Amino acid sequence: MKKDELIEKLESLERPDLEMPVRKQHLKQALLNTGHFQPAKGMGFWSAIKEFGGLIFMKSHAWKIAMALVPLFIVVFAFQSFAVSAKPAAYLTLQVNPALQLALDKDNKVVGLKALNNDGKTIIASVDVQNMPVEQALQEITGNIIAGGFVKKDAEIIIALHPAPGADTKALGGIAESARNLVKDRLAKDKLQASVESIVVSDELYSEASKQGILPKSYANLVKANVSRETINTLFGLRNEPGVSQTAFDEGFGSVAESFMHMVEGGISEQAAITALKEALKVDPSLDRIDKVAEALVELKKTGLSEADALNKVKDAIATNPKLDNLGAQLGVSIDGESDGNNNNKDEGNADNVDQSNAGNVDEGSVYNAEIKSGDNNGHNNNVDESSVSDGEHGNNQDTHATSGIKHSGDMSPAQGAIVSKPDTRQKSNQADGNQESDGSNNN
C-alpha cells in the first residue's frame, strides 16, 4: 500500500471505537470534546492530530511570550503611576520647635509631608494636608502648632524654601515671602508675638547641611547676610577640626554662625573670623564660650589695633588661658556677662565700696574723693587719707553732687581705665581721699 493511500485511509477511518486502542480512543474523544474538531469529510484523525499539535505549539509560545512580558508590564504600570503622581518642584521647611517639611508640586500644592524632629511628628500626626494649596496647608499646620503650645513668647520661626534637584528657583522668593506673611497673620490672630523670617537656599546647601543634621534656623542669618555658599560650607567643615565634638558642633552650629556674623559685622574679615573660630575650637570643642572669643576679637579691633595684631593677641590669650576664664580682663577689654574678677576693698571701720556699674551716692556732709587712673592694679588696698578733702574727677559726662562736689563719670570702656565709683554712706565726720589705679577691673 502506498503512503498516500494509507494516509487517506487513516483520515477516513470509521471503525467502531471498540476496535481502536484505548490510547487512540482517549485522544479522539479529547479532540472531539474541544469543539474544534468534528467528524467530517476531509477531516480525519491524522489531520486532527496535526492541527491540534500546531494549536498547542502556538498556545505554548504565546504563554511563554506573555510570561516574559509580565515584568515589562509591571515596569510600565509603575512608570505610569509615577508619572500620574505629582513630582515635587520645591520643599518648604517650617521650624518653630516642631520642624517639618512640605513637598510642593509645580502648582504649589502639597504632595508630601514629613517630620524633621519629634515635635514635628506630633504635628503631622494631627493634620492631613495632602493635595492642599500650600497657603491652606500652612494655615492648618500653624493652627496645630499654636494649639499644641509650641509658640512661646518671642519665639523665632524660620521658613526656608529650596528647589528640588534641577528645578528652577526663580519663583521661590515670592512663595517664601507669602508664606512668611501668612504665618505672621495667623500668629497675630492669636495675639502671639514671634519673629518670622523666610529664606531661599540652594538645593546643594540644604543637602550639605542636612547631612550633618543642621536645619535652616542654624544658618539662616548667614543666608540673609549673603554669605557665600563656599564660606558656609567652610564653617560646616569646622566640625572636622581636631578634638571637636561633632555632635556638639552639629547641635550648636547656630552659635558658630552667630559668632562668625558678630565678628564680620564688627569689621573682622571672613578669613580672620574663621581663624579665630578654629583657635577657639581647639580649647572649647563643646562651643560653650566660643562667643566670648569672637567678642574679644571685635573689642580689640575697636581699640585701634590692626586685625592681625588683634588676632595675635587673641591667639596668645587662648594659648595661656585655655579655659577662657575672664578673657576680657586678660585682654583689657569688656565682654558682656563676664566679670573681671579683681576686687579691691577698703575698710577703716567704715566700708568704702567702689562699684563699676553704678555712680556713687554720698551721704550729706561727707566728702569723697576717688581718682581713677589708667594703669596697673596689683590688687592692693590703697591708703585713705582721712584728713584730705578734695573733689574727685571721674571722666566725661560730669554730674556735680549738690553737697559733695564729686564729679561722676558717664560710660567709659575699661580699656580707657575709667570706672564709675559708688561709695557707701559714711559718718559726717569722715572725709576720705581714695586713690586707685585700675586696668579696667571691677572694684568692690
C-alpha positions in Angstrom: 0.0 0.0 0.0 1.3 3.3 -1.0 1.9 6.0 1.6 -0.7 8.4 0.1 -3.3 5.6 0.2 -2.5 4.9 3.8 -2.9 8.5 4.8 -6.2 8.7 3.0 -7.5 5.6 4.7 -6.5 6.8 8.1 -8.3 10.2 7.5 -11.5 8.4 6.6 -11.2 5.9 9.4 -14.8 5.0 10.6 -14.1 1.8 12.5 -16.0 1.2 15.8 -14.4 2.6 18.9 -14.1 -0.9 20.3 -11.6 -1.8 17.6 -9.4 1.2 18.4 -6.6 1.0 21.0 -7.5 2.7 24.3 -5.0 5.4 23.8 -6.5 6.3 20.4 -10.0 6.4 21.8 -9.0 8.8 24.5 -7.1 11.0 22.1 -10.1 11.1 19.7 -12.5 11.9 22.4 -10.3 14.6 23.7 -10.2 16.2 20.3 -13.9 16.0 19.8 -14.6 17.5 23.3 -12.6 20.6 22.4 -15.3 21.6 20.0 -12.7 22.5 17.4 -12.8 19.1 15.7 -15.9 17.3 14.4 -16.0 14.2 12.2 -16.3 15.4 8.6 -15.3 14.6 5.2 -11.7 15.5 4.6 -11.0 15.9 8.4 -9.8 12.6 9.6 -7.9 11.5 12.6 -4.4 12.3 11.3 -5.4 15.8 10.1 -6.9 16.5 13.6 -3.6 15.4 15.2 -1.6 17.8 13.1 -4.0 20.7 13.6 -4.1 20.2 17.4 -0.4 19.9 17.6 0.0 23.2 15.8 -2.5 24.8 18.1 -0.8 23.5 21.2 2.6 24.8 19.9 1.2 28.2 19.2 -0.5 28.4 22.6 2.6 27.4 24.5 4.7 30.0 22.7 2.1 32.6 23.4 2.1 31.8 27.1 5.9 32.0 27.2 5.8 35.4 25.5 3.1 36.6 27.9 5.1 35.5 30.9 8.2 37.2 29.5 6.2 40.4 29.2 4.9 40.4 32.7 8.0 42.3 34.2 7.7 44.8 31.4 4.0 45.4 32.2 4.9 45.9 35.9 7.6 48.5 35.0 5.3 50.3 32.6 2.5 50.4 35.2 4.9 51.7 37.9 6.1 54.4 35.5 2.6 55.4 34.6 1.7 55.6 38.3 4.8 57.7 39.0 4.0 60.0 36.0 0.5 60.5 37.3 1.7 61.4 40.8 2.8 65.0 41.0 6.6 65.4 41.1 8.0 67.8 43.8 9.3 71.0 42.4 10.3 72.6 45.8 10.4 71.9 49.5 9.2 74.2 52.3 10.8 73.7 55.7 9.0 75.2 58.7 10.8 75.5 62.1 9.3 76.7 65.3 10.4 74.0 67.7 8.4 71.4 65.7 10.3 71.1 62.4 8.6 69.7 59.4 8.9 69.8 55.6 6.3 70.1 52.9 7.0 68.9 49.3 5.3 71.1 46.8 4.5 70.5 43.1 4.7 73.0 40.3 1.2 74.3 41.2 2.3 74.8 44.9 0.1 72.0 46.2 1.3 69.7 48.9 2.4 66.3 47.6 4.4 65.2 50.6 4.8 65.9 54.3 7.5 64.7 56.7 8.7 65.5 60.3 12.3 66.6 60.9 12.2 66.1 64.7 10.0 64.5 67.4 7.8 67.6 67.8 7.3 67.6 64.1 6.0 64.0 64.3 3.4 65.2 66.8 2.1 67.9 64.4 2.0 65.8 61.2 0.1 63.1 63.0 -2.8 65.5 63.6 -3.1 67.0 60.1 -3.9 65.9 56.6 -2.8 68.4 54.0 -2.2 66.2 51.0 -3.1 67.9 47.8 -3.9 71.2 49.6 -2.6 74.5 48.3 0.4 75.5 50.3 -1.4 78.5 51.8 -4.2 76.4 53.2 -1.8 73.7 54.4 0.3 76.3 56.3 -2.9 77.7 57.9 -3.8 74.3 59.3 -0.3 73.4 60.3 0.3 76.7 62.1 -3.0 76.4 63.9 -2.0 73.0 65.2 1.4 74.3 66.3 -0.3 77.1 68.2 -2.9 74.7 69.7 0.0 72.5 70.9 1.5 75.4 72.8 4.8 75.3 70.8 4.9 79.1 70.1 6.5 80.7 73.1 6.8 84.4 73.7 9.4 85.9 71.3 9.9 82.6 69.5 11.9 82.5 66.3 10.2 80.9 63.4 12.1 80.2 60.1 10.5 79.3 56.8 13.1 78.0 54.3 12.4 77.1 50.7 14.8 75.1 48.5 14.2 73.7 45.0 14.1 70.1 44.0 17.2 68.9 42.2 17.3 70.6 38.8 14.2 72.7 39.5 14.0 76.5 39.0 14.4 78.7 42.0 13.1 82.0 40.5 9.6 81.7 41.9 10.6 80.5 45.4 11.3 84.0 46.7 7.7 85.0 46.2 6.4 81.8 47.8 8.7 82.3 50.8 7.5 85.9 51.4 3.9 84.9 51.0 4.3 82.0 53.5 6.0 84.4 56.0 3.2 86.9 55.8 0.6 84.1 56.2 2.2 82.7 59.3 2.7 86.1 60.8 -1.0 86.9 60.3 -2.0 83.6 61.8 0.1 84.3 64.9 -1.4 87.8 65.2 -4.8 86.3 65.1 -4.0 84.6 68.4 -2.1 87.6 69.7 1.2 85.8 69.7 4.5 87.7 69.4 7.2 85.9 67.4 9.9 86.6 64.9 9.1 85.1 61.5 11.8 85.0 58.8 11.9 83.4 55.4 14.9 82.4 53.3 15.6 80.7 50.0 18.6 78.3 49.9 20.1 76.2 47.1 19.5 72.5 47.0 23.2 71.9 47.4 23.5 74.0 50.6 20.4 72.4 52.1 21.7 68.9 51.2 25.1 69.6 52.7 23.6 70.9 55.9 21.1 68.1 56.2 23.9 65.5 56.0 25.1 66.9 59.4 21.6 67.2 60.8 21.8 71.0 60.6 18.4 72.7 59.9 17.9 76.1 58.3 17.3 78.0 61.5 21.0 77.5 62.4 22.4 79.1 59.3 19.5 81.5 58.3 21.4 84.5 59.5 24.3 83.6 57.2 22.0 83.3 54.2 20.3 86.6 55.0 23.7 88.3 55.2 24.5 86.9 51.7 27.5 84.9 53.0 28.6 82.7 50.1 27.8 79.0 50.0 31.6 78.3 49.9 32.1 80.2 53.2 29.1 78.5 54.8 30.5 75.1 53.7 33.8 76.1 55.3 32.1 76.8 58.5 30.3 73.4 58.3 33.8 71.9 57.8 35.0 73.2 61.2 33.3 70.1 62.7 36.3 68.2 61.4 38.8 70.2 63.4 40.9 68.1 65.8 39.3 67.5 69.1 35.9 68.9 68.1 32.8 67.1 69.3 31.0 66.7 66.1 27.7 66.0 67.9 28.0 69.2 69.9 29.1 71.1 66.8 26.1 70.0 64.8 23.7 70.7 67.6 25.3 74.1 68.4 26.2 75.3 64.9 23.9 78.3 65.5 26.5 79.6 68.0 29.2 79.2 65.4 27.1 81.1 62.8 26.3 83.9 65.3 29.9 84.2 66.5 31.1 84.4 62.8 28.5 87.1 62.0 29.3 89.1 65.1 33.0 89.3 64.0 32.2 90.1 60.4 29.7 92.8 61.4 32.4 94.1 63.8 34.8 94.7 61.0 36.7 91.4 61.0 37.4 89.8 57.7 35.8 86.4 57.0 39.2 84.7 56.9 40.3 86.2 60.2 36.9 85.2 61.7 37.3 81.6 60.6 40.8 81.5 62.0 39.6 82.8 65.4 36.9 80.1 65.4 39.4 77.4 64.7 41.6 78.7 67.6 38.6 78.8 69.9 37.5 75.3 69.0 40.9 73.9 70.0 40.2 74.8 73.6 36.4 74.9 73.5 35.3 71.9 71.5 31.8 71.9 73.1 31.2 75.5 71.9 30.5 76.8 75.5 32.5 80.0 75.3 33.2 80.4 71.6 31.1 83.6 71.5 33.5 85.2 74.1 36.4 84.7 71.8 34.5 86.4 69.0 33.5 89.3 71.2 37.1 89.7 72.5 38.4 90.0 68.9 35.9 92.6 68.0 36.5 94.7 71.1 40.3 94.6 70.5 39.7 95.8 67.0 37.7 98.7 68.4 40.7 99.9 70.4 42.6 100.7 67.2 44.6 97.5 66.9 45.1 96.2 63.4 43.2 93.0 62.6 46.4 91.0 62.6 47.6 92.3 65.9 44.1 91.8 67.5 44.0 88.2 66.2 47.5 87.5 67.5 46.6 88.8 71.0 43.5 86.6 71.0 45.7 83.6 70.0 48.2 84.3 72.8 45.4 84.7 75.3 43.8 81.4 74.3 47.2 79.6 74.5 47.9 80.9 78.0 44.3 80.7 79.2 42.7 77.6 77.6 39.7 77.7 79.9 39.0 81.2 78.6 38.2 82.4 82.1 37.9 86.2 82.4 39.2 86.5 78.8 38.1 90.1 78.7 40.1 91.1 81.8 43.1 89.3 80.4 42.9 91.2 77.2 41.9 94.5 78.8 38.5 94.7 77.1 34.9 94.4 78.2 32.9 91.3 77.4 29.2 91.0 78.2 28.4 88.8 81.1 32.0 88.5 82.2 33.4 89.8 85.5 37.0 91.0 85.6 37.5 89.1 88.8 39.5 91.7 90.7 38.1 93.1 93.9 39.6 95.9 96.0 38.1 96.5 99.4 38.7 99.4 101.8 37.8 99.2 105.4 38.7 101.7 108.1 35.9 101.0 110.4 33.7 102.5 107.7 33.4 100.4 104.5 34.1 102.1 101.2 32.9 100.0 98.2 33.7 101.0 94.6 31.1 99.7 92.2 31.9 99.9 88.5 28.3 99.7 87.4 26.8 102.4 89.5 27.5 106.1 90.1 28.0 106.8 93.8 25.7 108.5 96.2 27.4 110.3 99.1 25.8 110.9 102.5 25.1 114.6 103.1 28.1 116.3 104.7 30.6 113.6 103.7 33.2 114.3 101.1 34.6 111.5 99.0 37.4 111.7 96.5 38.4 108.9 94.2 40.8 109.4 91.4 40.7 106.6 88.8 43.7 106.4 86.6 44.6 104.0 83.9 47.5 101.8 84.7 48.3 98.6 86.6 46.4 97.3 89.6 48.2 94.9 91.8 45.1 94.2 93.9 46.4 96.1 97.0 44.2 98.3 99.1 45.1 101.9 98.8 45.6 104.1 101.9 42.9 106.6 102.6 43.9 110.0 104.0 41.0 111.0 106.2 42.4 114.5 106.6 42.2 115.4 103.0 39.1 116.9 101.4 39.1 117.2 97.6 36.9 116.9 94.6 37.0 113.7 92.6 37.0 113.7 88.8 35.6 110.7 87.1 36.0 111.4 83.4 33.4 112.6 80.9 29.7 113.5 81.3 30.2 115.1 84.7 27.4 115.5 87.2 28.2 117.6 90.3 26.7 116.4 93.6 25.0 119.1 95.4 26.7 118.5 98.8 30.0 116.7 98.0 31.2 118.3 94.8 32.0 115.0 93.3 32.1 114.7 89.6 30.9 111.3 88.3 31.8 109.7 85.0 29.5 108.5 82.3 30.0 105.2 80.4 33.7 104.6 79.6 35.4 101.5 78.4 37.7 99.5 80.7 40.4 99.9 78.0 40.4 103.6 78.9 40.8 102.8 82.6 37.6 104.6 83.6 35.4 103.2 86.4 32.3 104.7 87.9 32.6 104.7 91.7 29.9 104.3 94.3 31.0 104.9 97.9 28.9 103.7 100.9 27.3 106.2 103.3 29.8 107.3 105.9 29.8 109.3 109.1 29.6 113.0 108.5 32.8 113.4 110.4 34.7 111.2 108.0 36.4 112.6 105.0 38.2 110.2 102.6 40.5 110.6 99.8 41.0 107.3 97.9 43.3 107.0 95.0 43.2 103.8 92.9 44.9 102.7 89.8 43.0 100.2 87.6 43.2 98.4 84.3 39.5 98.0 83.9 38.8 95.5 86.7 35.7 95.5 88.9 36.4 97.1 92.3 34.2 96.2 95.2 
